[in-house]
Amino acid sequence: MGDDVFGEDPTIRALELRVASLLGMPDAVFTASGTMANQLALMTHCRRGDSVVVPRNSHMVLFETGASAAISGIQTFEVGEDGHFDGDHVRAAARSNAYIYPPTRLVVVENTHNFAGGRVTDAARMSHIAEATSALGISLHVDGARLPHAAAATGLSMGELVVGATSASICLSKGLGAPMGSVLAGPLDFIQTARRYRRMLGGGLRQAGLMAAGGLFALDHHMGDLRLDIDRAGELAAALSETSTFAPIGQPDSNIVVAQTVGWDAEAALAALTDRGLRAMAFGASRVRFVLHRDITEEAFQAALTAVRSVRP
């Protein structure tokens, strides 16, 4: 292993170049987390006081502890519904460079969209958004923390799903199951600036090749397993719909199922599920999120189906 701050770790560099190639971009930088990758994208694309168009209930807005405002100094405009928006939304929300407005420098696509239940942005919708950003002279970033599952769901490559984007990221520790880390990809000068900001945020890593090796292994060996998560999500949604205590919100696009609780609140439902060995997450007062992933054996999955069918308020 080498010192990545000085560009001396060959495994980290191999991972960065591998992800850049997969996403069809010139270069990439390894980051400690998806949140760091997103914040580096904001810091690099924007100036303080700029605005960014994001999907409604995006990860950047809900789950990054206000970093977009506190660190990057940007204002977000949320558009669309259920994780989806299109080029018309971008045109309507974008602010001009007139001095009375916060000029729009960036549009963000979250693929898949976490809060919307793993909603997938397909290539056609992505193309429509990219056409709008190109016409407006605005950069386009894909928060692809769950992009591997989007690729598995659509049958397209990750690169095909980010065509037209200026930058994109993927997470290695979600569906791919690596120990940690994300990778942010983009143009050479963009990545050079992002590396400087990574250091500023305390993300300059030393002998971190071991973590990068996990990411390379996951890309080599785990991509083909992601379809099973998606198939199981469909089975789980069907099981939930058979109950009188959960109502799935739409048919899952990928590996996330969000269900409305019926007759009880989310915390009570989670306590009952935990008693039966099933862990899930509250997504508001009356919604529960279930995530399918590679560490669930078939026996455990069948036990999960039994648990959701058996719990009562």
C-alpha positions in Angstrom: 0.0 0.0 0.0 1.0 3.6 -0.6 0.0 7.1 0.6 -3.0 8.2 -1.4 -2.6 11.8 -0.4 0.5 11.7 -2.6 -1.1 9.6 -5.3 1.1 6.6 -4.3 -1.5 3.9 -3.7 -1.8 1.7 -6.8 -4.9 0.0 -5.6 -6.8 3.2 -5.1 -5.7 4.5 -8.4 -6.8 1.2 -10.1 -10.2 1.6 -8.5 -10.6 5.2 -9.6 -9.7 4.4 -13.2 -11.9 1.4 -13.2 -15.0 3.4 -12.1 -14.1 6.3 -14.4 -14.1 3.8 -17.3 -17.4 2.2 -16.2 -19.1 5.6 -16.1 -17.5 6.8 -19.4 -15.6 9.6 -17.7 -12.0 10.7 -17.9 -11.0 10.5 -14.2 -12.3 9.7 -10.7 -11.5 10.1 -7.0 -12.1 7.7 -4.1 -14.1 9.2 -1.2 -15.0 8.0 2.3 -18.7 8.1 1.7 -21.5 9.0 -0.7 -22.3 12.1 1.2 -18.7 13.2 0.8 -18.9 12.5 -3.0 -22.1 14.6 -3.2 -20.6 17.5 -1.3 -17.4 17.4 -3.4 -19.6 17.6 -6.5 -21.5 20.6 -5.1 -18.3 22.4 -4.0 -16.6 21.8 -7.4 -19.5 22.6 -9.7 -20.9 25.6 -7.7 -19.9 28.8 -6.0 -21.4 30.0 -2.7 -24.8 31.5 -3.2 -25.6 29.4 -6.3 -28.7 27.3 -6.6 -29.0 23.6 -7.5 -32.1 21.8 -8.8 -32.6 18.4 -7.1 -35.4 15.8 -7.0 -37.9 16.3 -4.3 -36.9 14.5 -1.0 -33.4 13.9 -2.3 -30.6 12.5 -0.2 -28.8 15.8 -0.5 -31.7 17.6 1.2 -32.9 15.0 3.7 -30.0 13.0 4.8 -26.7 15.0 4.6 -27.2 17.0 7.8 -27.6 20.3 6.0 -24.1 20.1 4.5 -25.2 21.6 1.2 -25.9 24.9 2.9 -23.4 24.7 5.7 -20.4 23.6 3.6 -21.1 24.4 0.0 -23.3 27.5 0.7 -25.8 26.6 -2.0 -29.6 26.8 -2.1 -31.7 23.8 -3.4 -34.9 23.9 -5.5 -36.8 20.6 -5.2 -38.8 19.5 -8.3 -40.9 16.5 -9.4 -42.5 13.7 -7.4 -41.8 10.1 -6.5 -38.1 10.5 -7.4 -38.8 11.6 -10.9 -38.5 14.9 -12.8 -37.7 15.8 -16.4 -36.3 18.6 -18.5 -39.4 20.7 -18.3 -39.0 20.8 -14.5 -35.4 21.9 -15.0 -36.4 24.7 -17.3 -39.1 25.9 -14.9 -36.9 25.8 -11.8 -33.6 27.2 -13.2 -32.7 30.7 -12.1 -30.9 33.1 -14.5 -27.7 34.9 -13.8 -29.5 38.1 -13.1 -28.0 39.5 -9.9 -31.3 39.3 -7.9 -31.4 35.5 -8.3 -29.2 32.6 -7.0 -27.9 31.4 -10.4 -28.5 27.8 -11.1 -25.2 26.0 -11.7 -26.2 22.4 -11.3 -28.9 19.8 -11.6 -28.8 16.6 -9.6 -30.3 13.2 -10.5 -30.5 10.6 -7.7 -30.5 7.2 -9.2 -31.9 5.2 -7.6 -34.0 7.6 -5.5 -33.9 6.4 -1.9 -36.8 8.2 -0.3 -39.1 7.3 -3.3 -38.4 3.6 -2.7 -35.5 3.0 -5.0 -37.1 4.7 -8.0 -35.0 4.3 -11.2 -34.3 7.1 -13.6 -34.1 5.3 -17.0 -32.0 6.4 -20.0 -34.9 8.1 -21.8 -35.7 10.4 -18.8 -32.0 11.0 -18.2 -31.6 12.1 -21.9 -34.5 14.5 -21.5 -32.9 16.1 -18.4 -29.5 16.2 -20.1 -30.9 18.0 -23.1 -32.3 20.7 -20.9 -29.2 21.2 -18.8 -27.1 21.4 -22.0 -29.4 24.0 -23.6 -29.2 26.1 -20.4 -25.5 25.7 -19.9 -25.9 24.0 -16.5 -23.9 21.1 -15.2 -25.5 17.7 -14.5 -24.5 15.4 -11.6 -25.8 11.9 -10.9 -25.9 10.9 -7.3 -25.5 7.3 -8.2 -25.0 5.8 -4.7 -27.4 3.1 -5.9 -26.6 3.2 -9.6 -25.5 -0.5 -9.7 -29.0 -1.5 -8.8 -30.4 0.9 -11.4 -28.2 -0.8 -14.0 -29.4 -4.2 -12.8 -33.1 -3.1 -13.0 -32.8 -1.7 -16.5 -30.4 -4.1 -18.1 -28.2 -1.2 -19.1 -24.7 -0.4 -18.1 -23.9 2.2 -15.5 -22.3 4.3 -18.2 -25.4 4.2 -20.3 -27.4 5.6 -17.4 -25.2 8.6 -17.0 -24.9 9.7 -20.6 -25.0 13.5 -20.7 -23.9 13.9 -17.1 -20.9 16.1 -16.2 -20.1 14.1 -13.2 -21.4 11.0 -11.4 -20.8 8.9 -8.3 -21.3 5.3 -7.2 -21.3 3.8 -3.7 -19.3 0.7 -3.0 -20.7 -0.2 0.4 -24.5 -0.4 -0.4 -25.6 -3.0 -3.0 -22.1 -3.9 -3.9 -21.3 -4.8 -0.3 -17.7 -3.5 0.0 -16.5 -2.3 3.4 -16.6 1.4 2.7 -16.3 4.2 0.2 -17.7 5.9 -2.9 -16.1 7.1 -6.1 -16.8 10.4 -7.8 -16.1 10.6 -11.6 -15.9 13.5 -14.0 -13.6 15.6 -16.2 -9.9 15.8 -15.4 -9.9 19.4 -14.1 -13.1 18.7 -12.1 -11.5 15.8 -10.4 -8.3 17.7 -9.7 -10.4 20.4 -7.9 -12.4 17.7 -6.1 -9.2 16.2 -4.7 -8.3 19.5 -3.2 -11.7 19.8 -1.6 -11.6 16.2 -0.4 -8.4 17.1 1.5 -10.1 20.2 2.9 -12.9 18.1 4.3 -10.5 15.7 6.0 -10.9 13.0 3.4 -7.2 12.8 2.4 -6.5 9.1 3.0 -3.2 7.4 3.6 -2.8 3.7 3.3 -6.3 3.0 2.2 -5.6 0.5 -0.5 -7.3 -2.2 1.5 -10.6 -0.4 1.2 -10.1 0.1 -2.5 -9.3 -3.6 -2.9 -12.8 -4.3 -1.4 -14.3 -2.0 -4.0 -12.5 -3.7 -6.9 -13.5 -7.1 -5.7 -17.1 -6.0 -5.4 -17.1 -4.7 -9.0 -15.5 -7.9 -10.2 -17.7 -10.4 -8.3 -20.9 -8.7 -7.0 -22.5 -6.9 -9.9 -24.2 -10.0 -11.2 -25.9 -10.7 -7.9 -27.9 -7.5 -7.8 -30.9 -8.8 -9.8 -31.7 -11.2 -7.0 -32.3 -8.2 -4.6 -34.7 -6.7 -7.1 -36.6 -10.0 -7.6 -36.9 -10.4 -3.8 -38.1 -6.8 -3.4 -41.0 -7.7 -5.7 -41.8 -10.8 -3.6 -41.6 -8.8 -0.4 -43.9 -6.1 -1.8 -46.4 -8.8 -2.8 -46.3 -10.3 0.7 -46.8 -6.9 2.3 -49.8 -6.3 0.0 -51.4 -9.5 1.3 -51.6 -8.1 4.8 -54.0 -5.7 6.4 -51.2 -3.9 8.3 -48.9 -2.8 5.5 -49.6 -1.2 2.1 -46.7 -1.0 -0.3 -46.3 2.3 -2.0 -46.1 1.4 -5.6 -44.3 -1.6 -7.2 -40.6 -1.5 -6.4 -38.2 -0.5 -9.2 -35.1 -1.9 -7.5 -34.1 -3.3 -4.1 -36.1 -0.9 -1.8 -39.7 -1.4 -0.7 -41.5 1.4 1.2 -44.8 0.5 2.8 -47.4 2.5 4.6 -48.4 1.2 8.0 -52.1 0.5 8.5 -53.6 0.7 12.0 -50.4 1.5 13.7 -47.4 3.8 13.5 -44.0 3.0 12.0 -42.2 2.7 15.4 -44.8 0.2 16.7 -44.5 -1.8 13.4 -40.7 -1.8 13.6 -40.8 -3.1 17.2 -43.1 -6.0 16.2 -40.8 -6.8 13.3 -37.7 -6.6 15.4 -39.3 -9.1 17.8 -39.5 -11.5 14.9 -35.8 -10.9 13.8 -36.5 -8.5 11.0 -34.8 -5.1 10.9 -36.2 -2.3 8.9 -36.2 1.5 9.1 -38.9 4.2 9.8 -39.4 6.5 6.8 -41.6 9.0 8.6 -44.4 8.5 11.2 -46.3 5.9 9.2 -43.9 4.5 6.6 -41.4 1.7 6.8 -38.4 1.1 4.4 -37.2 -2.4 3.7 -33.9 -2.9 1.8 -32.9 -6.2 0.2 -29.1 -6.8 0.0 -26.6 -9.5 -0.7 -26.1 -10.6 3.0 -29.6 -12.0 3.2 -29.7 -15.8 2.8 -32.7 -17.6 1.3 -33.6 -18.9 4.7 -33.5 -15.4 6.2 -35.5 -14.0 3.3 -38.2 -16.6 3.8 -38.2 -15.8 7.5 -38.7 -12.1 6.6 -41.7 -12.9 4.5 -43.2 -14.9 7.4 -42.5 -12.0 9.8 -44.3 -9.4 7.7 -47.3 -11.7 7.2 -47.6 -12.4 10.9 -47.3 -9.1 12.7 -50.4 -7.3 13.9 -51.0 -4.0 15.7 
